[in-house]
């Protein structure tokens, strides 16, 4: 197949996917914090959950699940209520951490979360966010289906690649910030930002705006 039907749609998909995902959100803030803690046993499963979830949602949009979601508004209302409550509670926990910050020891990160809880949190932040269905499934699915019959799959592959690049980059690249987070004041700043982001997103979600 020619370049215009393979790599070009993939590059467009990559750019669109990255443009949509590169923002300060609940999911990204959570991955960033885990990455700074530098616990490979925790961060690898979490970034895989986030990236693979995006892949499933993008593919769902390509095959037309977005139309099903648009036809079932009650499902999004339920997700919005549960998701907003989860975000607000998580934000309050982050605010509590900001009040009593920890210090990052050179050889180990603060044992603030278990592997199981990290994975459960990543799943909740991804699948209990109604905006992920609107943005990833409906928006990206709609753009993908504007391509040709074959090109849409290349476009989707590019968008999926963008998710993997982003989450692995944030998760494993955040460790470069570890010297800065050797000070409790740095954790106070990070967790303060996370608290504001989580609570703001939760309230916005609860109000449906």
CORGI-V814225 format. One record per backbone hydrogen bond with DSSP energy under -1.0 kcal/mol. NH is the residue of the N-H (numbers start at 0). CO is the residue of the C=O. If there is no record, write none. Layout:
# CORGI-V814225
{{NH | CO} {NH | CO}}
This chain:
# CORGI-V814225
{{4 | 1} {5 | 2} {7 | 2} {9 | 5} {10 | 6} {11 | 7} {12 | 8} {13 | 9} {14 | 10} {15 | 11} {16 | 12} {17 | 13} {18 | 14} {19 | 15} {20 | 16} {21 | 17} {22 | 20} {24 | 22} {28 | 24} {29 | 25} {30 | 26} {31 | 27} {32 | 28} {33 | 29} {34 | 30} {35 | 31} {36 | 32} {41 | 38} {42 | 38} {43 | 39} {45 | 41} {46 | 42} {47 | 43} {48 | 44} {49 | 45} {50 | 46} {51 | 47} {52 | 48} {53 | 49} {54 | 50} {55 | 51} {56 | 52} {57 | 53} {58 | 54} {59 | 55} {60 | 56} {61 | 57} {62 | 58} {64 | 59} {68 | 64} {69 | 65} {70 | 66} {71 | 68} {74 | 71} {76 | 72} {77 | 73} {78 | 74} {79 | 75} {80 | 76} {81 | 77} {82 | 78} {83 | 79} {84 | 80} {85 | 81} {86 | 82} {87 | 83} {88 | 84} {89 | 85} {90 | 86} {91 | 87} {92 | 88} {93 | 89} {94 | 90} {95 | 91} {96 | 92} {97 | 93} {98 | 94} {99 | 95} {111 | 109} {117 | 113} {118 | 114} {119 | 115} {120 | 116} {121 | 117} {122 | 118} {123 | 119} {124 | 120} {125 | 121} {126 | 122} {127 | 123} {131 | 128} {133 | 129} {134 | 130} {135 | 131} {136 | 131} {137 | 132} {138 | 133} {139 | 134} {141 | 137} {142 | 138} {143 | 139} {144 | 140} {145 | 142} {146 | 143} {151 | 147} {153 | 149} {154 | 150} {155 | 151} {156 | 152} {157 | 153} {158 | 154} {159 | 155} {160 | 156} {161 | 157} {162 | 158} {163 | 159} {164 | 160} {165 | 161} {166 | 162} {167 | 163} {168 | 164} {169 | 165} {170 | 166} {171 | 167} {172 | 168} {173 | 169} {175 | 172} {176 | 173} {177 | 174} {180 | 176} {181 | 178} {185 | 182} {186 | 182} {187 | 183} {188 | 184} {189 | 185} {190 | 186} {191 | 187} {192 | 188} {193 | 189} {194 | 190} {195 | 191} {196 | 192} {197 | 193} {198 | 194} {199 | 195} {200 | 196} {201 | 197} {202 | 198} {203 | 199} {204 | 200} {205 | 201} {206 | 202} {208 | 203}}
